Amino acid sequence: MFELSQLRSFVAVASELHFGRAAKRLHITQPPLSRQIQTLEQTLKVALFNRTSRSVELTSAGRAFLAEARGILQRSEVAMKIAREAAQPSAGTVRVGFAAASTYDYLPRLVRRARTDLPHIELIFEELSSVEQEEALAFGRIDIGVARPVSVHEDFDSACVYRSGFALALPVEHHLAGRRRPQLAQIHREPFIMYSTAGRFMHDVLIGAFRAAGVQPNFVQFMSQAQGIVSLVSTGLGIAIVPEETRNACFDNVVLRPIQLGQSAATEFHVVWRRDNRNPALPSLRQLMLALN
């Protein structure tokens, strides 16, 4: 039976049609290369090349064998790669749930780092609300989640990995758009696009801030996601308060200005996982996620 080294020698000569150049390409001298080709021909019991003192040409058998030889070499490389990846302690697949708003900053950074630092781990992402992630973790449909702070199940662990402020989203023609740092009191009775209770974290934070400041905006629409809220702001329907990282998205006819809701008020994302999860690939990814802040 032929060896992979013989196939590599054959492919090199077939590509160069010159034994000297093929030997240089393989970083060997010409005599061992010639012996490899002769041994391969003896094994196959066919001539692969027509050789003269001036030229080297593939025979019909050589042309037919070339495609197969390249295929075998390619498959052998794939097989070796699979074996090496399987031998890595972190190899495997991790299912990651994520809240939509994490796509503005944290999630893209996570994906870039994971591709660089954990190439042996396949990540399967699923967009889920923070409440849906709790359920998915409980039933084992995901391994780890990126969620807003929620009441954590007794079997879960969590840690804050992202914290940022808030921004006031305004149509460009709005009278507050020219202010660098609008105050919360200035949105009293303004037409306001509010988070619905489906966006529980932001809804509760805003309601608490409004009550503490004695501010009552005029709620004209309720939506669950920042993307939809800012899209409505762009139409001039009203103003809104969204996570600061929303500015990483592109919206026409909208300006975002930093706004303070209180000394300790902030948006957060937490990484959440089950303590009893035995996925061998999870610890490596979890460590990276916790360090990415």
C-alpha positions in Angstrom: 0.0 0.0 0.0 1.3 3.5 -0.8 2.1 6.1 1.9 1.0 9.7 2.2 4.6 10.8 1.7 4.5 9.1 -1.7 1.3 10.8 -2.6 2.7 14.2 -1.6 5.8 13.6 -3.8 3.6 12.5 -6.7 1.4 15.6 -6.4 4.4 17.9 -6.2 6.0 16.4 -9.4 2.6 16.4 -11.2 2.1 20.1 -10.3 5.7 21.2 -11.2 6.3 18.7 -14.1 9.9 19.0 -13.0 11.7 16.8 -10.5 14.2 19.5 -9.4 11.5 22.1 -8.6 9.3 19.5 -6.9 12.2 18.4 -4.7 12.8 22.1 -3.7 9.1 22.5 -3.0 9.2 19.5 -0.7 12.5 20.5 0.9 14.3 17.3 -0.1 17.0 16.4 -2.6 16.0 14.9 -6.0 17.3 11.3 -5.6 14.9 10.5 -2.6 12.0 12.1 -4.6 12.7 9.9 -7.6 12.8 6.8 -5.4 9.4 7.8 -3.9 7.9 8.0 -7.3 9.4 4.8 -8.4 8.1 3.0 -5.3 4.6 4.4 -5.9 4.6 3.3 -9.5 5.7 -0.2 -8.5 3.0 -0.4 -5.9 0.3 0.8 -8.4 1.9 -1.3 -11.2 1.5 1.6 -13.6 3.7 4.4 -15.0 2.6 7.8 -13.7 5.0 9.9 -15.7 6.7 9.8 -19.1 10.2 11.0 -18.5 12.8 12.2 -20.9 16.0 14.2 -20.4 14.1 17.4 -21.3 10.6 16.9 -20.0 8.2 15.2 -17.6 4.6 14.5 -18.5 1.8 12.7 -16.8 0.6 9.5 -18.4 -3.1 8.9 -18.7 -2.9 6.8 -15.6 -1.1 9.6 -13.8 -3.8 12.2 -14.8 -6.5 9.9 -13.5 -4.6 9.2 -10.3 -3.8 12.9 -9.6 -7.3 13.9 -8.6 -7.7 10.9 -6.3 -4.3 11.6 -4.7 -5.2 15.2 -4.0 -8.5 14.1 -2.5 -6.8 11.5 -0.3 -4.3 14.1 1.0 -7.1 16.6 1.7 -9.1 14.1 3.6 -6.1 13.0 5.6 -5.6 16.7 6.6 -9.2 16.9 7.7 -9.0 13.7 9.6 -5.8 14.9 11.5 -7.5 18.2 12.3 -10.6 16.4 13.7 -8.4 14.1 15.8 -6.4 17.0 17.2 -9.4 19.1 18.0 -11.1 16.1 19.8 -8.0 15.7 21.9 -8.3 19.3 23.2 -9.9 19.4 26.6 -12.1 22.3 25.6 -13.3 20.8 22.3 -17.0 20.5 21.7 -20.1 22.6 21.2 -21.7 25.2 23.6 -25.2 26.5 23.1 -25.4 30.2 24.1 -28.5 32.1 24.7 -28.4 35.9 24.4 -30.6 38.9 24.9 -31.1 41.0 21.8 -29.5 44.1 23.3 -26.2 42.3 24.0 -25.6 42.4 20.2 -24.7 46.1 20.4 -21.5 45.5 22.2 -20.8 42.5 24.4 -21.8 39.7 22.1 -19.8 40.8 19.0 -16.7 41.1 21.3 -17.4 37.7 22.7 -17.6 36.1 19.2 -14.4 37.7 18.0 -12.4 36.6 21.1 -13.9 33.0 21.1 -12.9 32.6 17.4 -9.4 33.6 18.3 -8.9 32.0 21.7 -11.2 29.0 21.5 -11.1 27.8 17.9 -11.9 24.2 18.9 -15.3 25.2 20.4 -18.3 25.5 18.2 -20.8 28.1 19.5 -24.5 27.8 18.7 -26.3 31.0 19.4 -30.0 31.5 20.2 -31.7 34.8 20.7 -33.9 34.6 23.8 -35.3 37.1 26.3 -33.8 37.0 29.8 -36.8 35.1 31.2 -36.7 32.7 28.2 -33.1 32.0 29.0 -34.0 30.9 32.5 -36.4 28.3 31.2 -33.9 27.2 28.5 -31.2 26.7 31.1 -33.6 24.8 33.4 -34.5 22.3 30.6 -31.0 22.0 29.2 -31.7 23.7 25.9 -28.8 26.1 26.3 -25.5 25.8 28.3 -25.0 29.4 29.2 -26.8 32.7 28.8 -26.1 36.4 28.4 -29.1 38.0 30.1 -30.3 41.1 32.0 -30.4 40.6 35.8 -33.2 38.3 36.8 -34.2 36.3 39.8 -31.6 33.6 39.6 -32.8 30.0 40.0 -31.3 28.2 43.1 -29.4 25.8 40.7 -27.9 28.6 38.7 -24.8 30.7 39.1 -24.4 34.1 37.5 -21.9 37.0 37.3 -22.1 40.6 35.9 -20.0 40.9 32.8 -21.2 44.2 31.4 -22.3 47.5 32.9 -23.1 50.8 31.1 -25.2 53.9 31.4 -28.2 55.2 29.6 -28.8 57.4 26.6 -31.8 59.7 25.7 -32.8 58.9 22.1 -34.2 62.0 20.3 -35.4 62.9 16.8 -32.8 65.3 15.4 -35.3 68.2 15.3 -36.3 67.8 18.9 -35.7 70.8 21.2 -33.5 68.7 23.5 -31.3 67.4 20.7 -29.0 70.4 21.0 -28.3 69.8 24.7 -25.1 67.8 25.5 -26.5 66.3 28.7 -30.3 66.6 29.1 -31.7 66.2 32.6 -34.4 63.6 33.5 -36.7 66.4 34.6 -36.8 67.8 31.1 -38.7 64.8 29.7 -41.7 65.4 32.0 -44.9 65.1 29.9 -42.8 64.6 26.7 -44.2 61.9 24.2 -42.3 58.9 25.3 -41.8 55.4 23.8 -41.6 53.1 26.7 -40.3 49.5 27.3 -43.1 47.1 27.8 -43.1 44.6 30.6 -41.7 42.1 28.2 -38.5 44.1 28.5 -38.7 43.7 32.2 -35.3 45.0 33.3 -35.4 48.3 31.4 -39.1 48.8 32.2 -38.5 48.4 35.9 -35.4 50.6 35.9 -37.2 53.4 34.1 -40.3 53.3 36.2 -38.2 53.4 39.3 -36.2 56.4 38.0 -39.3 58.3 37.0 -41.0 57.8 40.4 -37.9 58.8 42.3 -37.5 62.0 40.2 -41.2 62.9 40.2 -41.2 62.7 36.4 -44.2 61.5 34.3 -43.5 61.2 30.6 -46.5 60.8 28.2 -46.2 57.1 27.2 -47.4 56.9 23.6 -46.1 53.4 22.7 -44.7 50.3 24.4 -42.1 48.0 22.9 -39.8 45.3 24.2 -36.5 45.9 22.3 -34.3 49.0 21.8 -34.1 48.4 18.1 -37.9 48.9 17.7 -38.0 51.7 20.2 -35.3 53.8 18.4 -36.9 53.1 15.1 -40.1 54.8 16.3 -38.0 57.6 17.7 -36.6 58.2 14.2 -40.2 58.8 12.9 -40.7 61.6 15.4 -43.3 59.7 17.3 -41.6 60.4 20.6 -38.4 60.2 22.6 -37.0 57.2 24.6 -34.3 56.2 27.1 -32.2 53.2 25.9 -29.0 51.5 27.0 -25.9 53.6 26.2 -24.5 50.9 23.9 -27.4 51.3 21.5 -25.4 54.1 19.9 -23.4 51.3 18.2 -26.4 50.7 16.0 -27.1 53.0 13.0 -30.4 55.0 12.9 -31.3 57.9 10.7 -32.9 61.0 12.1 -31.9 60.1 15.7 -29.4 61.6 18.2 -28.4 59.9 21.5 -27.4 62.0 24.5 -26.1 60.6 27.8 -28.6 60.9 30.6 -28.3 60.2 34.3 -31.1 58.2 36.0 -29.6 58.1 39.4 -26.2 57.6 41.0 -26.3 53.8 40.9 -28.6 53.2 38.0 -26.9 51.3 35.2 -27.7 48.7 32.5 -26.2 45.3 33.1 -25.7 41.9 31.4 -25.0 38.8 33.5 -23.6 35.5 32.4 -25.9 32.7 33.8 -25.3 28.9 33.8 -26.3 25.8 35.7 -24.0 24.5 38.4 -24.5 20.9 37.3 -23.8 21.4 33.6 -21.2 18.8 32.6 -20.4 20.0 29.1 -16.6 19.7 29.0 -16.3 22.7 26.7 -18.3 25.0 28.9 -15.6 26.0 31.5 -13.2 27.4 28.9 -16.0 29.5 27.3 -17.3 30.6 30.7 -13.9 31.7 31.8 -13.5 33.8 28.6 -17.0 35.3 29.1 -16.3 36.3 32.7 -13.0 37.9 31.7 -14.6 39.9 28.8 -15.7 43.1 30.6 
